[in-house]
Amino acid sequence: MLKRTFPFILILYIVFNGTWIHPSIAESTSSEGFIIEADRVEGVISLPSIVTGETSHSPKKVMLRLCFAKSTIYGMRLTKINAGITMQMTSNGPDELSKMCADVTKLT
């Protein structure tokens, strides 16, 4: 029983760990990666996994990998902040995606 509940508790801890971050830290303007926001995401998600990969600033970083077989994203906004310049892209309609995976380094 412990072998089945421990991974579930670990995943919940990692997913909800960002909720205890102080707002000034969570809202910092890091130039690493993109900020992806959405009004709503619907889809079928597979079991989240923990992976180690590279980012633009770190050769080995622990990340949470979220994969969706099919998903619909409503109100998607992509933001990139770099050297005081902000680039933002928005989508007007629902976006249909298949086999979408995201490696998450920060949750807010």
Secondary structure by P-SEA (a helix, b strand, c coil): caaaaaaaaaaaaaaaccccccccccccccccbbbbbbccccccccbbbbbbbbcccccbbbbbbbbbccccccbbbbbbbcccbbbbbbbccbbbbccccccccccc
